[in-house]
C-alpha cells in the first residue's frame, strides 16, 4: 500500500487532471446535442477553469522531494515543481483570456475542453519525463491532441490544412525521435536520462562507429525536440498551423508548450549529454543563427496577425537557445528569465488581439490583419498605449522588460565565447525594431476611410492586459526579484 502511494503521490495533480477530464467527457456525452450545446460548452469551460485552479493548489501545497517513480521514468524535484507552478498558472490565465472568444466564435463542441485538459496533462508529464521512451510517449500524446486542436474549426479550409500539415510533419519528427532513441539505446543499452548522464561522464570513445552512432542519435533526438519548439530550420509548420488554427488555439500553441520542451532540452543536453557539449554547442549555435535570421526577415512580409506572431516566436526561440550555450546554472537562469518575460509578453499581446473584434452590420468578427489596428489611437487610446509598450518590449527597447531579457541572454553568449553571434543578434534586433514600430505607426498615424467600431474589451482580458503591462513596464524597478527566482529554479535543476 505504501509503495503504491509512493508511486502516485508526486503525480497527484496529473491524476486529478486526467480523472477530471474523464468525468467531463462522460458528462459531455450525456448532455451533448448533435449540433453542439452552447450552454454545456460554457459550463465545461468554467469547470476546466476550476480544475486548473484546483490543480494549481494541489501542486502548490504538495511536498517536494527528489524522487523518481515508475521505474525511474518520472522525476520529481524542486525544478519540476516550480515549472509546474508556472505552466498551470499560465494555463489558468489562458482560459480566462480565451473564454469569451470561444463563445463569440461559437466553438460549441464540448470535446474542445477535454482536449485542452489532455494537452495540459501531456505538458505536465513532459516536464517530469526522465526516460527516452517515456519522453516519446508523452510527446506523442501532446502532438496527437495538438493535431486535433489545430484542425478544430471543421468548416474552415485553413484549419483543415493546418491540422493536416501539422500531422504529416509531426509524424516525420516523431520518426526521427524514435530513430534517435533506438540508436542511443543500441549503443549504450540505456534509456534513462540519469543513467545516460552517469554513463557518459568522463567517457572516452575510441570506436569510430560508436562515435558516429551516438552523434547521429543525439542529432536526431535534438532535431525532433527543436521541431516541437518551432526553431529554424524546423519551423516550416509553425506559420501555417498558427494561421489555420482558431485564435485561442494559436495563443495556446504560443504560450503553453515552450517552457516544457525547453525544460526537456535542459535535461537532455545540460544533464545527460553535457560531455558532448562540443557537438551540440555547434548545432545550437547554427539553429540560433537561422532562427533569428529567418524569424526576423520573414516577419517583414507578413500581413496577418497569426503568421506575424509565428515568425516572431521563431525569433524568440533563438534567444531561448542562445542562453543555453554555457551549459551551466547561469545559462539556465538567463534562459528561464527570457522565457518568463516572453510568456508574459505573449499573454498581453493575445489579450489585445483577441479583444480587437470589429462590428460589421449585425455581426462581429475577429481581426485578422495587421492593418486592422489602423486608427486604434483614436478609438481606444489606452489600448494603443499599452500595445505600443508591449511592442517596444518585444523589440528590446530600454527600460522595458524585453531589453533586460535580451541583455542577459547576450551576456551568456559573450561568456560562452560566441562574440560573432552576439554582434549578429544586436544587428538583427535593430532590424526587427522596424516592423514593431511600423505597427505603432499604423495605430497612431494611418487613417481609415471608415471608422472601425470595436467590440468592448472583456473584463478578464482587461485585467490580464493590465497585469502584463505593469509587469513589463515596471520590471526595471526591481529586476532582482525575477532574476532571483530564475536563479533559484536553475540551482534546483542542477542540484
Secondary structure, DSSP 8 states (H G I E B T S, - for coil): -HHHHHHHHTTHHHHHHHHHHHHHHHHHHHH--TT--HHHHHHHHHHHHHHHHHHHHHHHTS----EEETTTTEEESHHHHHHHHHHHHHHHHHHHHHHHHHHHTT---THHHHHHHHHHHHHHHHHHB-BHHHHHHHHHHHHHHHHHHHT--TT-HHHHHHHHHHHHHHHHHHHHHHHHHHHHHHHHS--BHHHHHHHHTT-----HHHHHHHHHHHHHHHHHHHHHTT-TTS-TTHHHHHHHS-HHHHHHHHHHHHHHHHHHHIIIIIIITGGGHHHHHHHHHHHHHHHHHHHHHHGGG--BHHHHHHHHHHHHHHHHHHTTTT-SHHHHHHHHHHHHHHHHHHHHHHHHHHH-EEEETTEEEE--BGGGGTTHHHH-HHHHHHHHHHHHHHHT-TTSHHHHHHHHHHHHHHHTT-HHHHHHHHHHHHHHHHHHHHHHHHHHT---SS---B----HHHHHHHHHHHHHHHHGGGGHHHHHHHHHHHHHHHH-
